Amino acid sequence: MSILILIVVLLLNISGYSLGYGLAKLFKLNMKRRRTLSIEIGMQNAGLGTVLALKYFSSEVALPAALFVIVSVITSALLARVWRRNGIN
């Protein structure tokens, strides 16, 4: 696995969290909805990408999508834990 793929996957994931939170804040949503939107956009269609890549292409093509699924689950759990631990309301 290339380190470049991991870096790109992490950047995409973090960008999704940031954009989701930022847009929710822009539209003046409450904190609970900001967090929900952040995680939803950060994890957006991760599993679907893997399934589609396997169906229409090869397992090599599906690797970044599969890695994105794993990274999304881990980073979402970490983000939720940080928010809970720090009591960010």
Backbone torsions as a table, in degrees:
resi	resn	phi	psi	omega
1	MET	NA	132.7	-179.1
2	SER	-80.1	140.4	177.3
3	ILE	-64.6	-28.6	178.1
4	LEU	-62.4	-41.6	178.2
5	ILE	-62.2	-43.3	179.2
6	LEU	-62.6	-43.2	179.0
7	ILE	-62.7	-45.1	179.7
8	VAL	-64.0	-42.6	178.6
9	VAL	-61.5	-44.4	178.3
10	LEU	-63.5	-43.1	178.9
11	LEU	-63.6	-41.5	177.7
12	LEU	-63.1	-43.6	-179.5
13	ASN	-64.3	-49.1	-179.9
14	ILE	-65.3	-37.2	176.8
15	SER	-62.5	-41.2	178.1
16	GLY	-61.9	-44.1	177.7
17	TYR	-61.6	-46.8	-177.0
18	SER	-65.2	-46.0	179.3
19	LEU	-64.9	-41.1	178.3
20	GLY	-61.1	-45.6	179.9
21	TYR	-67.4	-44.3	-178.9
22	GLY	-62.5	-43.2	178.4
23	LEU	-66.0	-39.0	178.2
24	ALA	-64.5	-38.0	178.1
25	LYS	-68.8	-40.5	178.2
26	LEU	-57.9	-39.4	179.8
27	PHE	-89.4	12.1	173.7
28	LYS	58.2	38.8	174.9
29	LEU	-77.1	154.7	-180.0
30	ASN	-70.8	168.7	-173.5
31	MET	-58.8	-41.4	-179.5
32	LYS	-60.6	-43.1	179.4
33	ARG	-71.6	-33.3	176.4
34	ARG	-61.1	-46.5	179.7
35	ARG	-64.4	-43.3	-180.0
36	THR	-61.8	-46.3	-179.9
37	LEU	-65.0	-39.1	178.6
38	SER	-58.8	-49.9	-178.6
39	ILE	-68.8	-39.6	179.7
40	GLU	-61.5	-45.7	-179.6
41	ILE	-71.5	-36.0	177.9
42	GLY	-62.8	-29.4	-178.5
43	MET	-104.1	5.5	-171.7
44	GLN	-45.7	116.8	171.9
45	ASN	52.9	30.4	-179.5
46	ALA	-60.7	-48.0	-179.8
47	GLY	-67.1	-38.1	-179.5
48	LEU	-61.8	-39.6	178.6
49	GLY	-60.1	-40.2	179.5
50	THR	-65.0	-47.8	-178.7
51	VAL	-61.4	-44.7	-179.8
52	LEU	-66.2	-40.2	178.6
53	ALA	-64.0	-40.6	178.5
54	LEU	-67.6	-38.3	-177.7
55	LYS	-70.1	-43.4	-171.7
56	TYR	-103.8	-12.9	-178.8
57	PHE	-129.9	-131.5	-178.2
58	SER	-128.1	174.2	179.0
59	SER	-66.7	-28.8	176.9
60	GLU	-65.2	-38.3	178.6
61	VAL	-69.8	-32.8	-178.3
62	ALA	-77.5	-14.1	-176.3
63	LEU	-57.3	-49.5	178.7
64	PRO	-60.8	-38.9	179.1
65	ALA	-66.3	-41.4	178.5
66	ALA	-65.4	-39.9	176.7
67	LEU	-64.2	-37.9	178.3
68	PHE	-61.5	-38.5	177.7
69	VAL	-59.8	-49.4	-178.4
70	ILE	-63.3	-46.8	179.8
71	VAL	-62.0	-41.3	-179.5
72	SER	-62.0	-43.8	-179.9
73	VAL	-64.5	-44.8	-178.5
74	ILE	-66.6	-48.3	-177.7
75	THR	-68.1	-33.5	176.9
76	SER	-64.7	-44.4	178.7
77	ALA	-63.3	-41.8	178.5
78	LEU	-64.9	-42.9	179.2
79	LEU	-62.7	-45.1	178.4
80	ALA	-62.2	-39.5	179.5
81	ARG	-65.8	-42.7	178.7
82	VAL	-62.5	-46.5	179.5
83	TRP	-60.5	-41.3	-179.2
84	ARG	-69.7	-45.3	-178.5
85	ARG	-63.2	-42.6	-177.2
86	ASN	-83.5	-6.7	178.0
87	GLY	61.6	32.5	-179.7
88	ILE	-71.4	116.6	-178.8
89	ASN	-109.4	NA	NA
